Amino acid sequence: MKGLVVSLALALIVLGGASAGVSADTPPDPQQQMALIEQIRAQLGSNLADAMAAQQQLQQSLQDNAAQQQQLQAKIADVQAKIADLEAKIAEAQRREAMLARRIDAERAQLRQLARAIYVAPTSVLVYLGESQSLSDLMTRVADLNVAGARASELKAALNNDLIDLQVERKKEQAARDEQVKQRDKLNTELSQLRDLQAQQQSSMEQLKVKIAQTQTELALLNRQSTQLAQQVTDWLQQQQDAIIAAAMQAVWTQVQLWSQSNNVGQIAASAGHSTQYRFIWPEPQAQISQRFGPSTYWFEPPYGNYPHFHTGIDMVEPFGSPVFAADDGIVALVGSSGSGYGNYVVIAHSGGLDTLYGHLSTALVKVGQTVTQSQPIGLEGSSGNSTGAHLHFELRINQRPIDPTPYLPPGPPSPFKG
């Protein structure tokens, strides 16, 4: 339905533009018209490439999202099993406490009956002693009374100690159960966030499909429209498409953020071989830099901020298949693959909310959740995705915001690309 409405709108714009072209007093210069058409075609091609790259990236992100949801559901099931086990232990402890309390009450009742009997007939003890046949017999009877009293006191104390121990153990189990409930609630919140993100990603995917179809339609109509009309439609499509692509790319990094929250990266102790001078090392120490961080004129770079095209990292060139090293200790958050965009890529989560991305790899050498150390090979250089040749796209993000990695890296040896 949306496509039909858009087509009708474009048709109306076309008719209006055609009428405006007929009323023009001066016929347009054919060569100038052709040059403008080619310029608009290039702009539409750029829009189409950006949209398709974002579409591929979103598809990978949706797969990663589904995998993370499965992991969280497994964790929730494990926590729920622990809760059920602790609740069973708490119930058993309560049952034993109740039995012990009844036994203590029975012992107390017997002691009260004995005390009452002695109070009502105080001479009974004297009579009992008077029946002794000898001094030795008397001493034995007195000792027996003492032992019986001592045993009664010991039994009462033992029962009370057992009850206290049971209560302490039950409280520990209750505290453990409460902690597991908190963990379950936290995991459920993270699962809900992943599902919300999944809905946003699916919505962006549908919007991108519509914009891709609209752009392809406009490319087909380009030679039958006035250049003024074609430029207006192209600008309109680009404004809407850029907003969708920006949201789609942000959703990918939101996925990384949710992974970090779920997996509690926290502080990672420096590995034995970690640099003592620099937080990061060059992922390709002998490479040459082919493109630096910042605004770009290349059509295949996605929009960012107020820039239509922005290079969010540094490109480095070494021979195809050269090893790519982890810039810092961390945990692998994502390992992705798409026919455009970053191509084959690895994202590593580091301490302090820092993430590094290694794009356009020929292959990845690590898996999600794997702990890596600085200078460990994590992939091989390639030319996958939107790439014009073998190179590495190295990206640093702090709290999901792309940052120029250069100040965080040692000076040299990578040098400007001369090829």
C-alpha positions as a Python dict, from the first residue, in 0.01 Angstrom:
ca = {
    (1, 'M'): (0, 0, 0),
    (2, 'K'): (286, 237, 88),
    (3, 'G'): (454, 161, -244),
    (4, 'L'): (130, 239, -434),
    (5, 'V'): (85, 571, -252),
    (6, 'V'): (448, 667, -317),
    (7, 'S'): (416, 570, -684),
    (8, 'L'): (106, 786, -722),
    (9, 'A'): (282, 1073, -550),
    (10, 'L'): (582, 1038, -776),
    (11, 'A'): (353, 1023, -1079),
    (12, 'L'): (184, 1346, -974),
    (13, 'I'): (523, 1509, -925),
    (14, 'V'): (629, 1385, -1267),
    (15, 'L'): (319, 1534, -1432),
    (16, 'G'): (370, 1861, -1251),
    (17, 'G'): (737, 1869, -1350),
    (18, 'A'): (651, 1787, -1710),
    (19, 'S'): (403, 2074, -1725),
    (20, 'A'): (660, 2309, -1581),
    (21, 'G'): (908, 2191, -1842),
    (22, 'V'): (660, 2263, -2129),
    (23, 'S'): (596, 2619, -2010),
    (24, 'A'): (967, 2701, -2000),
    (25, 'D'): (1065, 2972, -2249),
    (26, 'T'): (1420, 2856, -2314),
    (27, 'P'): (1489, 2495, -2418),
    (28, 'P'): (1748, 2328, -2194),
    (29, 'D'): (2098, 2258, -2318),
    (30, 'P'): (2110, 1882, -2398),
    (31, 'Q'): (2469, 1837, -2281),
    (32, 'Q'): (2400, 2021, -1956),
    (33, 'Q'): (2086, 1814, -1908),
    (34, 'M'): (2282, 1494, -1965),
    (35, 'A'): (2550, 1600, -1716),
    (36, 'L'): (2284, 1677, -1453),
    (37, 'I'): (2111, 1347, -1518),
    (38, 'E'): (2437, 1159, -1470),
    (39, 'Q'): (2503, 1354, -1148),
    (40, 'I'): (2159, 1264, -1017),
    (41, 'R'): (2209, 904, -1125),
    (42, 'A'): (2532, 891, -926),
    (43, 'Q'): (2354, 1037, -622),
    (44, 'L'): (2075, 781, -652),
    (45, 'G'): (2333, 507, -694),
    (46, 'S'): (2504, 625, -377),
    (47, 'N'): (2173, 623, -191),
    (48, 'L'): (2095, 275, -319),
    (49, 'A'): (2436, 141, -219),
    (50, 'D'): (2410, 293, 129),
    (51, 'A'): (2063, 145, 178),
    (52, 'M'): (2170, -201, 66),
    (53, 'A'): (2478, -189, 290),
    (54, 'A'): (2261, -95, 588),
    (55, 'Q'): (2014, -370, 493),
    (56, 'Q'): (2291, -631, 498),
    (57, 'Q'): (2420, -498, 827),
    (58, 'L'): (2073, -505, 980),
    (59, 'Q'): (2021, -864, 866),
    (60, 'Q'): (2341, -967, 1044),
    (61, 'S'): (2239, -767, 1350),
    (62, 'L'): (1900, -941, 1360),
    (63, 'Q'): (2079, -1277, 1353),
    (64, 'D'): (2309, -1167, 1634),
    (65, 'N'): (2006, -1042, 1827),
    (66, 'A'): (1833, -1380, 1792),
    (67, 'A'): (2150, -1558, 1912),
    (68, 'Q'): (2177, -1327, 2214),
    (69, 'Q'): (1811, -1388, 2296),
    (70, 'Q'): (1874, -1764, 2293),
    (71, 'Q'): (2172, -1720, 2525),
    (72, 'L'): (1969, -1505, 2765),
    (73, 'Q'): (1680, -1751, 2762),
    (74, 'A'): (1924, -2032, 2848),
    (75, 'K'): (2063, -1823, 3135),
    (76, 'I'): (1710, -1745, 3257),
    (77, 'A'): (1621, -2116, 3249),
    (78, 'D'): (1938, -2197, 3446),
    (79, 'V'): (1862, -1929, 3707),
    (80, 'Q'): (1500, -2045, 3730),
    (81, 'A'): (1620, -2401, 3797),
    (82, 'K'): (1846, -2270, 4077),
    (83, 'I'): (1553, -2076, 4224),
    (84, 'A'): (1334, -2388, 4219),
    (85, 'D'): (1612, -2592, 4388),
    (86, 'L'): (1661, -2328, 4658),
    (87, 'E'): (1286, -2302, 4717),
    (88, 'A'): (1273, -2681, 4764),
    (89, 'K'): (1559, -2661, 5016),
    (90, 'I'): (1389, -2373, 5197),
    (91, 'A'): (1064, -2570, 5217),
    (92, 'E'): (1252, -2875, 5354),
    (93, 'A'): (1430, -2657, 5610),
    (94, 'Q'): (1096, -2510, 5718),
    (95, 'R'): (953, -2862, 5756),
    (96, 'R'): (1249, -2971, 5969),
    (97, 'E'): (1226, -2653, 6177),
    (98, 'A'): (857, -2722, 6243),
    (99, 'M'): (932, -3081, 6350),
    (100, 'L'): (1216, -2968, 6577),
    (101, 'A'): (1003, -2694, 6727),
    (102, 'R'): (731, -2949, 6811),
    (103, 'R'): (989, -3177, 6972),
    (104, 'I'): (1129, -2888, 7180),
    (105, 'D'): (774, -2799, 7287),
    (106, 'A'): (719, -3163, 7391),
    (107, 'E'): (1041, -3167, 7596),
    (108, 'R'): (942, -2841, 7762),
    (109, 'A'): (599, -2984, 7845),
    (110, 'Q'): (759, -3287, 8008),
    (111, 'L'): (987, -3067, 8216),
    (112, 'R'): (689, -2857, 8324),
    (113, 'Q'): (501, -3174, 8429),
    (114, 'L'): (801, -3294, 8632),
    (115, 'A'): (838, -2957, 8800),
    (116, 'R'): (467, -2950, 8882),
    (117, 'A'): (481, -3303, 9028),
    (118, 'I'): (772, -3208, 9254),
    (119, 'Y'): (587, -2891, 9359),
    (120, 'V'): (265, -3079, 9442),
    (121, 'A'): (442, -3363, 9627),
    (122, 'P'): (778, -3227, 9739),
    (123, 'T'): (833, -3518, 9980),
    (124, 'S'): (835, -3766, 9694),
    (125, 'V'): (1200, -3701, 9630),
    (126, 'L'): (1279, -3736, 10000),
    (127, 'V'): (1085, -4061, 10009),
    (128, 'Y'): (1275, -4178, 9703),
    (129, 'L'): (1600, -4103, 9881),
    (130, 'G'): (1478, -4255, 10207),
    (131, 'E'): (1423, -4585, 10037),
    (132, 'S'): (1795, -4616, 9978),
    (133, 'Q'): (1937, -4930, 10143),
    (134, 'S'): (2279, -4782, 10211),
    (135, 'L'): (2492, -4475, 10174),
    (136, 'S'): (2630, -4619, 9853),
    (137, 'D'): (2277, -4678, 9724),
    (138, 'L'): (2184, -4322, 9823),
    (139, 'M'): (2481, -4178, 9636),
    (140, 'T'): (2394, -4385, 9330),
    (141, 'R'): (2036, -4262, 9333),
    (142, 'V'): (2147, -3900, 9372),
    (143, 'A'): (2395, -3945, 9087),
    (144, 'D'): (2122, -4094, 8870),
    (145, 'L'): (1903, -3791, 8936),
    (146, 'N'): (2189, -3559, 8849),
    (147, 'V'): (2265, -3748, 8529),
    (148, 'A'): (1901, -3748, 8426),
    (149, 'G'): (1877, -3374, 8488),
    (150, 'A'): (2200, -3308, 8304),
    (151, 'R'): (2087, -3518, 8011),
    (152, 'A'): (1757, -3331, 7997),
    (153, 'S'): (1941, -2998, 7996),
    (154, 'E'): (2186, -3120, 7730),
    (155, 'L'): (1903, -3247, 7511),
    (156, 'K'): (1720, -2917, 7539),
    (157, 'A'): (2036, -2721, 7455),
    (158, 'A'): (2116, -2952, 7163),
    (159, 'L'): (1765, -2918, 7025),
    (160, 'N'): (1784, -2540, 7056),
    (161, 'N'): (2125, -2535, 6881),
    (162, 'D'): (1991, -2756, 6602),
    (163, 'L'): (1699, -2518, 6556),
    (164, 'I'): (1931, -2216, 6542),
    (165, 'D'): (2153, -2392, 6285),
    (166, 'L'): (1851, -2476, 6074),
    (167, 'Q'): (1727, -2119, 6086),
    (168, 'V'): (2071, -1983, 5989),
    (169, 'E'): (2093, -2226, 5696),
    (170, 'R'): (1741, -2139, 5582),
    (171, 'K'): (1823, -1766, 5592),
    (172, 'K'): (2132, -1827, 5379),
    (173, 'E'): (1926, -2023, 5129),
    (174, 'Q'): (1660, -1751, 5132),
    (175, 'A'): (1926, -1485, 5064),
    (176, 'A'): (2068, -1696, 4781),
    (177, 'R'): (1720, -1741, 4638),
    (178, 'D'): (1653, -1365, 4655),
    (179, 'E'): (1983, -1300, 4473),
    (180, 'Q'): (1888, -1547, 4199),
    (181, 'V'): (1549, -1375, 4163),
    (182, 'K'): (1729, -1041, 4115),
    (183, 'Q'): (1951, -1203, 3852),
    (184, 'R'): (1647, -1349, 3676),
    (185, 'D'): (1471, -1011, 3676),
    (186, 'K'): (1787, -845, 3534),
    (187, 'L'): (1810, -1106, 3260),
    (188, 'N'): (1441, -1063, 3179),
    (189, 'T'): (1495, -687, 3148),
    (190, 'E'): (1787, -744, 2909),
    (191, 'L'): (1577, -991, 2710),
    (192, 'S'): (1299, -731, 2686),
    (193, 'Q'): (1551, -472, 2561),
    (194, 'L'): (1676, -715, 2297),
    (195, 'R'): (1320, -780, 2182),
    (196, 'D'): (1251, -406, 2162),
    (197, 'L'): (1569, -361, 1959),
    (198, 'Q'): (1466, -650, 1738),
    (199, 'A'): (1133, -477, 1668),
    (200, 'Q'): (1317, -154, 1582),
    (201, 'Q'): (1556, -339, 1353),
    (202, 'Q'): (1271, -517, 1176),
    (203, 'S'): (1092, -183, 1132),
    (204, 'S'): (1409, -27, 988),
    (205, 'M'): (1447, -327, 758),
    (206, 'E'): (1094, -279, 621),
    (207, 'Q'): (1152, 94, 574),
    (208, 'L'): (1478, 26, 391),
    (209, 'K'): (1303, -219, 157),
    (210, 'V'): (1053, 54, 68),
    (211, 'K'): (1327, 315, 10),
    (212, 'I'): (1532, 74, -202),
    (213, 'A'): (1226, 7, -419),
    (214, 'Q'): (1156, 380, -447),
    (215, 'T'): (1516, 455, -542),
    (216, 'Q'): (1517, 180, -803),
    (217, 'T'): (1190, 319, -945),
    (218, 'E'): (1336, 668, -962),
    (219, 'L'): (1644, 536, -1142),
    (220, 'A'): (1416, 374, -1400),
    (221, 'L'): (1219, 698, -1449),
    (222, 'L'): (1525, 923, -1456),
    (223, 'N'): (1552, 963, -1834),
    (224, 'R'): (1182, 1056, -1861),
    (225, 'Q'): (1184, 1337, -1603),
    (226, 'S'): (1303, 1694, -1601),
    (227, 'T'): (1632, 1737, -1418),
    (228, 'Q'): (1468, 1973, -1169),
    (229, 'L'): (1201, 1717, -1082),
    (230, 'A'): (1453, 1433, -1067),
    (231, 'Q'): (1676, 1631, -831),
    (232, 'Q'): (1382, 1715, -603),
    (233, 'V'): (1274, 1351, -582),
    (234, 'T'): (1634, 1236, -531),
    (235, 'D'): (1692, 1485, -248),
    (236, 'W'): (1364, 1382, -85),
    (237, 'L'): (1456, 1013, -105),
    (238, 'Q'): (1804, 1078, 29),
    (239, 'Q'): (1681, 1275, 332),
    (240, 'Q'): (1445, 995, 432),
    (241, 'Q'): (1691, 722, 350),
    (242, 'D'): (1980, 879, 539),
    (243, 'A'): (1769, 896, 853),
    (244, 'I'): (1675, 528, 820),
    (245, 'I'): (2035, 423, 755),
    (246, 'A'): (2163, 624, 1052),
    (247, 'A'): (1904, 453, 1275),
    (248, 'A'): (1990, 112, 1128),
    (249, 'M'): (2364, 152, 1188),
    (250, 'Q'): (2303, 279, 1539),
    (251, 'A'): (2092, -31, 1605),
    (252, 'V'): (2395, -247, 1525),
    (253, 'W'): (2601, -69, 1789),
    (254, 'T'): (2312, -82, 2033),
    (255, 'Q'): (2340, -459, 1988),
    (256, 'V'): (2702, -438, 2102),
    (257, 'Q'): (2599, -229, 2403),
    (258, 'L'): (2332, -480, 2507),
    (259, 'W'): (2583, -763, 2468),
    (260, 'S'): (2823, -579, 2700),
    (261, 'Q'): (2549, -525, 2960),
    (262, 'S'): (2444, -888, 2946),
    (263, 'N'): (2799, -1023, 2963),
    (264, 'N'): (2935, -783, 3228),
    (265, 'V'): (3267, -693, 3065),
    (266, 'G'): (3372, -475, 3362),
    (267, 'Q'): (3743, -437, 3420),
    (268, 'I'): (3981, -672, 3239),
    (269, 'A'): (4323, -728, 3392),
    (270, 'A'): (4612, -646, 3157),
    (271, 'S'): (4764, -955, 2999),
    (272, 'A'): (5129, -1046, 3051),
    (273, 'G'): (5239, -918, 2711),
    (274, 'H'): (5033, -598, 2716),
    (275, 'S'): (5204, -273, 2623),
    (276, 'T'): (5316, -77, 2929),
    (277, 'Q'): (5306, 256, 2744),
    (278, 'Y'): (4991, 251, 2532),
    (279, 'R'): (4633, 135, 2580),
    (280, 'F'): (4614, 14, 2217),
    (281, 'I'): (4857, -116, 1959),
    (282, 'W'): (4823, -95, 1581),
    (283, 'P'): (4622, -396, 1461),
    (284, 'E'): (4855, -406, 1159),
    (285, 'P'): (5190, -263, 1278),
    (286, 'Q'): (5354, -251, 933),
    (287, 'A'): (5053, -125, 736),
    (288, 'Q'): (5009, 199, 545),
    (289, 'I'): (4709, 423, 613),
    (290, 'S'): (4484, 463, 309),
    (291, 'Q'): (4203, 664, 468),
    (292, 'R'): (4180, 845, 799),
    (293, 'F'): (3891, 913, 1035),
    (294, 'G'): (3638, 1187, 952),
    (295, 'P'): (3405, 1332, 686),
    (296, 'S'): (3438, 1164, 349),
    (297, 'T'): (3345, 1225, -16),
    (298, 'Y'): (3315, 855, -93),
    (299, 'W'): (2959, 755, -176),
    (300, 'F'): (2988, 418, 0),
    (301, 'E'): (3054, 571, 342),
    (302, 'P'): (2737, 583, 560),
    (303, 'P'): (2597, 911, 698),
    (304, 'Y'): (2689, 1019, 1051),
    (305, 'G'): (2593, 1331, 1246),
    (306, 'N'): (2552, 1621, 1005),
    (307, 'Y'): (2771, 1457, 740),
    (308, 'P'): (2619, 1271, 443),
    (309, 'H'): (2928, 1046, 431),
    (310, 'F'): (3158, 983, 723),
    (311, 'H'): (3448, 743, 769),
    (312, 'T'): (3413, 614, 1125),
    (313, 'G'): (3756, 454, 1146),
    (314, 'I'): (4101, 419, 990),
    (315, 'D'): (4176, 210, 681),
    (316, 'M'): (4509, 25, 674),
    (317, 'V'): (4667, -161, 383),
    (318, 'E'): (4884, -474, 396),
    (319, 'P'): (4896, -774, 160),
    (320, 'F'): (4580, -984, 136),
    (321, 'G'): (4570, -1245, 414),
    (322, 'S'): (4798, -1054, 652),
    (323, 'P'): (4720, -1120, 1022),
    (324, 'V'): (4508, -866, 1207),
    (325, 'F'): (4585, -832, 1578),
    (326, 'A'): (4365, -735, 1874),
    (327, 'A'): (4448, -376, 1968),
    (328, 'D'): (4380, -440, 2338),
    (329, 'D'): (4274, -714, 2578),
    (330, 'G'): (3902, -782, 2565),
    (331, 'I'): (3613, -1015, 2493),
    (332, 'V'): (3473, -1083, 2146),
    (333, 'A'): (3125, -929, 2136),
    (334, 'L'): (3026, -987, 1772),
    (335, 'V'): (3154, -1182, 1473),
    (336, 'G'): (2957, -1084, 1166),
    (337, 'S'): (2946, -1123, 790),
    (338, 'S'): (2758, -934, 519),
    (339, 'G'): (2788, -881, 146),
    (340, 'S'): (2829, -506, 197),
    (341, 'G'): (2912, -261, 472),
    (342, 'Y'): (3184, -400, 700),
    (343, 'G'): (3185, -735, 520),
    (344, 'N'): (3339, -992, 755),
    (345, 'Y'): (3406, -820, 1085),
    (346, 'V'): (3494, -873, 1451),
    (347, 'V'): (3392, -647, 1741),
    (348, 'I'): (3588, -667, 2068),
    (349, 'A'): (3457, -519, 2394),
    (350, 'H'): (3722, -366, 2623),
    (351, 'S'): (3727, -221, 2975),
    (352, 'G'): (3579, 124, 3028),
    (353, 'G'): (3303, 105, 2764),
    (354, 'L'): (3545, 88, 2468),
    (355, 'D'): (3480, -127, 2161),
    (356, 'T'): (3699, -189, 1857),
    (357, 'L'): (3580, -315, 1517),
    (358, 'Y'): (3794, -488, 1253),
    (359, 'G'): (3621, -485, 914),
    (360, 'H'): (3658, -626, 559),
    (361, 'L'): (3837, -939, 687),
    (362, 'S'): (3886, -1240, 462),
    (363, 'T'): (3813, -1456, 765),
    (364, 'A'): (3769, -1425, 1141),
    (365, 'L'): (3983, -1634, 1375),
    (366, 'V'): (3780, -1588, 1696),
    (367, 'K'): (3430, -1662, 1827),
    (368, 'V'): (3175, -1463, 2025),
    (369, 'G'): (3247, -1471, 2398),
    (370, 'Q'): (3614, -1559, 2353),
    (371, 'T'): (3867, -1371, 2567),
    (372, 'V'): (4150, -1224, 2360),
    (373, 'T'): (4477, -1060, 2456),
    (374, 'Q'): (4653, -763, 2301),
    (375, 'S'): (4845, -861, 1983),
    (376, 'Q'): (4654, -1191, 1948),
    (377, 'P'): (4555, -1263, 1583),
    (378, 'I'): (4178, -1223, 1550),
    (379, 'G'): (4141, -1233, 1170),
    (380, 'L'): (4306, -1207, 830),
    (381, 'E'): (4297, -899, 609),
    (382, 'G'): (4059, -922, 315),
    (383, 'S'): (3834, -722, 85),
    (384, 'S'): (3484, -828, 192),
    (385, 'G'): (3186, -593, 200),
    (386, 'N'): (3208, -243, 50),
    (387, 'S'): (3574, -258, -37),
    (388, 'T'): (3777, -153, -341),
    (389, 'G'): (4076, -368, -243),
    (390, 'A'): (4241, -556, 39),
    (391, 'H'): (4254, -343, 354),
    (392, 'L'): (4151, -333, 719),
    (393, 'H'): (3886, -95, 853),
    (394, 'F'): (3976, -31, 1219),
    (395, 'E'): (3715, 148, 1430),
    (396, 'L'): (3712, 264, 1792),
    (397, 'R'): (3393, 353, 1976),
    (398, 'I'): (3357, 488, 2329),
    (399, 'N'): (3009, 441, 2471),
    (400, 'Q'): (2890, 368, 2114),
    (401, 'R'): (3031, 695, 1969),
    (402, 'P'): (3297, 666, 1694),
    (403, 'I'): (3626, 823, 1798),
    (404, 'D'): (3944, 887, 1601),
    (405, 'P'): (4169, 600, 1719),
    (406, 'T'): (4494, 779, 1629),
    (407, 'P'): (4547, 952, 1968),
    (408, 'Y'): (4507, 617, 2145),
    (409, 'L'): (4768, 441, 1930),
    (410, 'P'): (5148, 450, 1945),
    (411, 'P'): (5317, 697, 1708),
    (412, 'G'): (5399, 516, 1381),
    (413, 'P'): (5504, 296, 1213),
    (414, 'P'): (5192, 305, 985),
    (415, 'S'): (5243, 575, 724),
    (416, 'P'): (5021, 748, 464),
    (417, 'F'): (4931, 528, 173),
    (418, 'K'): (5126, 603, -146),
    (419, 'G'): (4974, 348, -377),
}
